[in-house]
Amino acid sequence: MPAASSWLLASAALIPVAVASPASAAVHRFHDDHVLGTSMDFTVTGVDAAQALQALSAARAEISRLDLVLSGWRTDSELARLNASPGPMSVSQDLFDVIENCETWRSRCDGAFTPRLGEVEAYWNVAERDGRLPTAPLLAQVASRNEAAPVFLDSATRTVDRAGVTFALDALAKGYIVDAALEAAQRAAPGAAGLMLDIGGDLRCRGAGPDGSGWRIGVADGASADNAPPARLIAVVDKAVATSGAGARDRVIDGCAYGHTLSPAVGQPVAPATVTVIADRAADADALATALSVMPVDRGLALVDRTPGAQARILTAEGDEHRTSGWDAYLIPLTAAGPSSCAPTLVALSGAAAWPAGYDVEIQYEIPQLSLGRYRPPFVAIWITDERGDLVRTLFHLGTRPRRYLDSNYVWYKAFSAEPGAVDRIDTVTRPSRQPGRYTAAWDGMDDAGHPVGQGRYTINIETSREHGGHSYQTITLDLGTKAASGAAAAGVEAGPAAARYGKPA
């Protein structure tokens, strides 16, 4: 599965946060990093701790089993063996089902979704490593040849004749694994009132959520700042949700960002839309989210309307929002973020004048692509300190749960040892999965308690660390007053160059 995001409070791929629930309802939350190259969050309600652990164990076992079958990153997976086979090969039921499902969606979407882009993706991976773009004619030729190949599937013998096609199943396989793992958890804890499993941008839930009114899921716009609150809030019961789109899955080649969603027709990245799909199964939501990123908007919405149980929201690269007819039925009022009960005591600057109206700080940072085999996303913390070095605001921390991972960012952890605030009453936030690329965070001039700060000298701190890897700590100090200001920090071992700009948003 593709590398993706670690746990990012209130703004990453799909991130459970604290939620108020009745005292009588048992709610058990678990977080794992490095699951299918990303992070996993799992919630169980209505059972005791032992049963919740049984459900978690069953989900983990099913994920591990299917990773060995479906992974496009592991050289020892069954998919890797199929892609290397010189001729027809009899495969497991799971691998056959996923390929057959992918080919069915390929037909339904008129080729906008395809499992046949493995060879094209290999060219892009080499380009990312070497810093040189593949030529457009070559990509188009390879894509066309693979789309025209006479792939043969025999369900009676589970035989796949791939006709030279290199399968890339990530656009559906992770959703398939989410479905299977949640069902395994349900079998292990049949008395559970509710279950929700989120793996790096794909989630599925059972039951009505911790308070019985539906699982609350924030829908974030991919092009917004990483720590921006979700743009929409939906509540779902017995549904799956997947998001694909702009801002979080970019490759960086020769200083330019290129999206990971490719057009099957020409092998090139598509325009950066952000698509969120609600469906009955995570595999279907996963496939639809990818297809709608490629298809013209009207055809994509029509496809969703023809899919039982599905709804979608599309935010185009131009910022235009399009929704299927039933999308608004899932919307609920968006609640505001509340201050954290464990936030440190803040020392405010006394007598300082207020910022000019409309001013904020925009922070650009980069997670570089490292040639390390299967890449493990780093933990990133960004926080603001005043001229005395006191904490003013923690913007976010990728990897804030479980608590044993906090000290990986040891500068931030040793200095402050506190988690940032959580979005009130949101069970998870959906945003495209994290990969190496360039990202943006914003500071609105508020401290961790929600109070405005005054003019003065402030330091933006950016700390990046990776498990079994290196560590980088960058700082940018700005004088924030009545005039615009900017600054930069050089790249480090685990971080690309960073920059900050103070003034009115562009």
TAHUSUL-V451155 format. One record per residue. N is the residue number from 1. RES is the residue in three letters. SS is DSSP state (2 for helix, 1 for strand, 0 for the rest). PSI is psi in whole degrees, 0 to 359 (none if undefined). D_FIRST is the distance of its C-alpha to the first C-alpha in whole Angstrom. Layout:
n:res:ss:psi:d_first
N:RES:SS:PSI:D_FIRST
N:RES:SS:PSI:D_FIRST
This chain:
n:res:ss:psi:d_first
1:MET:0:152:0
2:PRO:0:148:4
3:ALA:0:145:7
4:ALA:0:206:9
5:SER:0:149:12
6:SER:0:187:14
7:TRP:0:119:17
8:LEU:1:113:19
9:LEU:0:123:23
10:ALA:0:14:24
11:SER:0:3:21
12:ALA:0:207:18
13:ALA:0:289:15
14:LEU:1:105:16
15:ILE:0:108:19
16:PRO:0:143:21
17:VAL:0:173:25
18:ALA:0:140:28
19:VAL:0:135:30
20:ALA:0:138:33
21:SER:0:157:34
22:PRO:0:146:37
23:ALA:0:333:38
24:SER:0:345:38
25:ALA:0:122:34
26:ALA:0:123:32
27:VAL:1:121:29
28:HIS:1:126:27
29:ARG:1:137:24
30:PHE:1:147:21
31:HIS:1:136:18
32:ASP:1:138:16
33:ASP:1:164:14
34:HIS:1:48:11
35:VAL:1:116:9
36:LEU:0:34:5
37:GLY:0:7:6
38:THR:1:209:8
39:SER:1:159:12
40:MET:1:136:13
41:ASP:1:136:16
42:PHE:1:130:19
43:THR:1:135:22
44:VAL:1:135:25
45:THR:1:153:28
46:GLY:0:10:31
47:VAL:0:170:31
48:ASP:0:176:32
49:ALA:2:322:30
50:ALA:2:318:30
51:GLN:2:324:29
52:ALA:2:320:26
53:LEU:2:326:25
54:GLN:2:318:25
55:ALA:2:316:23
56:LEU:2:316:20
57:SER:2:319:20
58:ALA:2:319:20
59:ALA:2:315:17
60:ARG:2:317:15
61:ALA:2:319:16
62:GLU:2:322:15
63:ILE:2:314:11
64:SER:2:319:12
65:ARG:2:313:13
66:LEU:2:335:11
67:ASP:2:321:8
68:LEU:2:341:11
69:VAL:2:313:11
70:LEU:2:351:8
71:SER:0:131:5
72:GLY:0:359:6
73:TRP:0:334:6
74:ARG:0:134:9
75:THR:0:346:12
76:ASP:0:10:13
77:SER:0:160:11
78:GLU:2:323:13
79:LEU:2:319:11
80:ALA:2:320:12
81:ARG:2:319:16
82:LEU:2:314:16
83:ASN:2:339:15
84:ALA:2:353:18
85:SER:0:137:20
86:PRO:0:346:24
87:GLY:0:195:24
88:PRO:0:147:24
89:MET:1:135:22
90:SER:1:129:22
91:VAL:0:172:19
92:SER:0:163:18
93:GLN:2:320:19
94:ASP:2:312:15
95:LEU:2:318:14
96:PHE:2:316:17
97:ASP:2:318:17
98:VAL:2:315:14
99:ILE:2:316:15
100:GLU:2:318:18
101:ASN:2:318:17
102:CYS:2:316:15
103:GLU:2:327:19
104:THR:2:314:21
105:TRP:2:325:19
106:ARG:2:318:20
107:SER:2:317:23
108:ARG:2:328:24
109:CYS:0:10:23
110:ASP:0:38:25
111:GLY:0:358:22
112:ALA:0:333:20
113:PHE:0:137:17
114:THR:0:146:16
115:PRO:0:12:13
116:ARG:0:24:15
117:LEU:0:15:14
118:GLY:2:317:13
119:GLU:2:321:16
120:VAL:2:315:16
121:GLU:2:327:13
122:ALA:2:321:14
123:TYR:2:318:17
124:TRP:2:323:16
125:ASN:2:320:14
126:VAL:2:320:17
127:ALA:2:320:19
128:GLU:2:322:18
129:ARG:2:318:18
130:ASP:2:347:22
131:GLY:0:22:23
132:ARG:0:129:24
133:LEU:0:140:23
134:PRO:0:151:23
135:THR:0:145:26
136:ALA:2:316:26
137:PRO:2:321:28
138:LEU:2:313:25
139:LEU:2:316:22
140:ALA:2:320:24
141:GLN:2:314:26
142:VAL:2:316:22
143:ALA:2:316:21
144:SER:2:316:24
145:ARG:2:318:24
146:ASN:2:324:21
147:GLU:2:330:22
148:ALA:2:352:25
149:ALA:0:141:24
150:PRO:0:70:26
151:VAL:0:137:23
152:PHE:1:130:24
153:LEU:1:126:23
154:ASP:1:105:26
155:SER:0:332:25
156:ALA:0:321:28
157:THR:0:0:26
158:ARG:0:40:23
159:THR:1:135:23
160:VAL:1:122:21
161:ASP:1:103:23
162:ARG:0:354:20
163:ALA:0:37:23
164:GLY:0:356:21
165:VAL:0:136:18
166:THR:0:113:15
167:PHE:0:138:13
168:ALA:0:109:10
169:LEU:0:5:8
170:ASP:2:329:6
171:ALA:2:354:9
172:LEU:2:331:10
173:ALA:2:321:8
174:LYS:2:320:7
175:GLY:2:321:11
176:TYR:2:318:12
177:ILE:2:319:10
178:VAL:2:313:12
179:ASP:2:310:15
180:ALA:2:320:15
181:ALA:2:321:15
182:LEU:2:321:18
183:GLU:2:323:20
184:ALA:2:320:20
185:ALA:2:319:21
186:GLN:2:320:24
187:ARG:2:325:25
188:ALA:2:334:25
189:ALA:0:71:27
190:PRO:0:342:29
191:GLY:0:0:31
192:ALA:0:133:29
193:ALA:0:330:30
194:GLY:1:148:27
195:LEU:1:141:23
196:MET:1:128:20
197:LEU:1:126:16
198:ASP:1:122:14
199:ILE:1:100:11
200:GLY:0:45:10
201:GLY:0:351:12
202:ASP:1:128:12
203:LEU:1:156:15
204:ARG:1:144:18
205:CYS:1:153:21
206:ARG:1:146:24
207:GLY:0:191:27
208:ALA:0:12:29
209:GLY:0:171:28
210:PRO:0:327:30
211:ASP:0:9:33
212:GLY:0:1:33
213:SER:0:7:33
214:GLY:0:148:29
215:TRP:1:123:26
216:ARG:1:124:26
217:ILE:1:121:23
218:GLY:1:135:24
219:VAL:1:109:23
220:ALA:0:148:22
221:ASP:0:125:23
222:GLY:0:331:20
223:ALA:0:355:23
224:SER:0:171:25
225:ALA:0:148:26
226:ASP:0:324:23
227:ASN:0:14:25
228:ALA:0:148:27
229:PRO:0:159:28
230:PRO:0:147:26
231:ALA:0:331:27
232:ARG:1:161:28
233:LEU:1:127:28
234:ILE:1:156:27
235:ALA:1:126:28
236:VAL:1:151:26
237:VAL:0:127:27
238:ASP:0:50:25
239:LYS:0:169:22
240:ALA:1:151:19
241:VAL:1:136:18
242:ALA:1:146:15
243:THR:1:138:16
244:SER:1:143:15
245:GLY:0:210:17
246:ALA:0:150:19
247:GLY:0:340:19
248:ALA:0:0:16
249:ARG:0:39:13
250:ASP:1:140:16
251:ARG:1:145:16
252:VAL:1:116:19
253:ILE:1:118:21
254:ASP:0:42:25
255:GLY:0:358:25
256:CYS:1:149:24
257:ALA:1:138:21
258:TYR:1:132:19
259:GLY:1:157:17
260:HIS:0:343:13
261:THR:0:119:14
262:LEU:1:148:16
263:SER:0:122:19
264:PRO:0:338:19
265:ALA:0:320:23
266:VAL:0:354:23
267:GLY:0:16:20
268:GLN:0:154:20
269:PRO:1:143:19
270:VAL:0:167:20
271:ALA:0:141:23
272:PRO:0:79:21
273:ALA:0:160:22
274:THR:1:121:20
275:VAL:1:129:20
276:THR:1:130:20
277:VAL:1:135:20
278:ILE:1:131:21
279:ALA:1:174:21
280:ASP:0:330:22
281:ARG:0:148:18
282:ALA:2:325:15
283:ALA:2:318:14
284:ASP:2:319:17
285:ALA:2:319:16
286:ASP:2:310:13
287:ALA:2:316:14
288:LEU:2:319:18
289:ALA:2:321:16
290:THR:2:314:15
291:ALA:2:317:18
292:LEU:2:339:20
293:SER:2:339:19
294:VAL:2:322:20
295:MET:0:155:23
296:PRO:0:147:27
297:VAL:2:314:27
298:ASP:2:320:30
299:ARG:2:324:28
300:GLY:2:315:25
301:LEU:2:323:27
302:ALA:2:322:29
303:LEU:2:316:26
304:VAL:2:318:25
305:ASP:2:332:29
306:ARG:0:355:29
307:THR:0:113:26
308:PRO:0:133:27
309:GLY:0:3:26
310:ALA:0:147:24
311:GLN:1:160:25
312:ALA:1:156:24
313:ARG:1:132:25
314:ILE:1:126:24
315:LEU:1:111:25
316:THR:0:169:26
317:ALA:0:334:26
318:GLU:0:357:30
319:GLY:0:9:29
320:ASP:0:134:31
321:GLU:1:135:29
322:HIS:1:140:29
323:ARG:1:149:29
324:THR:0:165:29
325:SER:0:331:32
326:GLY:0:3:31
327:TRP:2:315:29
328:ASP:2:340:32
329:ALA:2:339:32
330:TYR:2:349:29
331:LEU:1:141:31
332:ILE:0:161:32
333:PRO:0:138:34
334:LEU:0:121:32
335:THR:0:154:33
336:ALA:0:158:34
337:ALA:1:145:32
338:GLY:0:156:35
339:PRO:0:149:36
340:SER:0:140:34
341:SER:0:343:37
342:CYS:0:15:35
343:ALA:0:146:36
344:PRO:0:162:38
345:THR:0:133:42
346:LEU:0:143:42
347:VAL:0:103:45
348:ALA:0:150:46
349:LEU:0:119:48
350:SER:0:142:51
351:GLY:0:7:53
352:ALA:0:141:50
353:ALA:0:154:50
354:ALA:1:156:48
355:TRP:0:155:45
356:PRO:0:146:46
357:ALA:0:134:45
358:GLY:0:358:42
359:TYR:1:145:41
360:ASP:1:179:37
361:VAL:1:124:35
362:GLU:1:130:32
363:ILE:1:123:30
364:GLN:1:127:27
365:TYR:1:164:25
366:GLU:1:134:22
367:ILE:1:110:19
368:PRO:0:155:19
369:GLN:0:125:16
370:LEU:0:141:17
371:SER:0:85:17
372:LEU:0:29:16
373:GLY:0:230:13
374:ARG:0:113:10
375:TYR:0:134:11
376:ARG:0:117:12
377:PRO:0:142:13
378:PRO:0:165:17
379:PHE:1:135:19
380:VAL:1:130:22
381:ALA:1:136:25
382:ILE:1:125:27
383:TRP:1:163:31
384:ILE:1:135:35
385:THR:1:155:38
386:ASP:0:188:41
387:GLU:0:345:44
388:ARG:0:358:45
389:GLY:0:7:41
390:ASP:0:147:41
391:LEU:1:131:38
392:VAL:1:312:38
393:ARG:1:130:34
394:THR:1:114:31
395:LEU:1:314:29
396:PHE:1:169:25
397:HIS:1:116:23
398:LEU:1:118:20
399:GLY:0:30:19
400:THR:0:348:23
401:ARG:0:151:22
402:PRO:0:170:22
403:ARG:2:336:26
404:ARG:2:344:25
405:TYR:2:350:23
406:LEU:2:322:25
407:ASP:2:1:27
408:SER:2:325:24
409:ASN:0:79:26
410:TYR:2:333:29
411:VAL:2:309:32
412:TRP:2:316:31
413:TYR:2:314:31
414:LYS:2:326:34
415:ALA:2:323:36
416:PHE:2:325:35
417:SER:0:47:33
418:ALA:0:143:32
419:GLU:0:150:29
420:PRO:0:168:29
421:GLY:0:162:31
422:ALA:0:149:29
423:VAL:1:125:29
424:ASP:0:127:31
425:ARG:0:35:30
426:ILE:0:124:27
427:ASP:0:331:24
428:THR:1:158:21
429:VAL:1:131:21
430:THR:1:126:18
431:ARG:0:152:17
432:PRO:0:150:14
433:SER:0:149:11
434:ARG:0:136:13
435:GLN:0:171:12
436:PRO:0:139:15
437:GLY:1:187:18
438:ARG:1:137:21
439:TYR:1:168:22
440:THR:1:137:25
441:ALA:1:159:27
442:ALA:1:146:30
443:TRP:1:125:33
444:ASP:0:9:36
445:GLY:0:11:38
446:MET:1:150:38
447:ASP:0:183:38
448:ASP:0:342:36
449:ALA:0:0:39
450:GLY:0:16:39
451:HIS:0:143:42
452:PRO:1:142:42
453:VAL:0:168:43
454:GLY:1:179:46
455:GLN:0:152:46
456:GLY:1:189:46
457:ARG:1:125:44
458:TYR:1:152:40
459:THR:1:129:37
460:ILE:1:123:34
461:ASN:1:129:32
462:ILE:1:117:28
463:GLU:1:131:26
464:THR:1:129:23
465:SER:1:153:22
466:ARG:0:140:19
467:GLU:0:129:19
468:HIS:0:24:20
469:GLY:0:206:21
470:GLY:0:190:23
471:HIS:1:136:25
472:SER:1:142:27
473:TYR:1:116:29
474:GLN:1:145:31
475:THR:1:144:34
476:ILE:1:120:35
477:THR:1:129:39
478:LEU:1:145:40
479:ASP:1:111:44
480:LEU:1:106:43
481:GLY:0:232:46
482:THR:0:354:48
483:LYS:0:154:47
484:ALA:0:152:43
485:ALA:1:158:41
486:SER:1:161:38
487:GLY:1:172:37
488:ALA:1:162:34
489:ALA:1:142:33
490:ALA:0:160:32
491:ALA:0:155:28
492:GLY:0:190:27
493:VAL:0:317:25
494:GLU:0:2:22
495:ALA:0:144:23
496:GLY:0:181:24
497:PRO:0:149:28
498:ALA:1:155:29
499:ALA:1:154:31
500:ALA:1:144:33
501:ARG:1:131:36
502:TYR:1:131:38
503:GLY:1:198:40
504:LYS:1:141:40
505:PRO:0:142:36
506:ALA:0:none:36
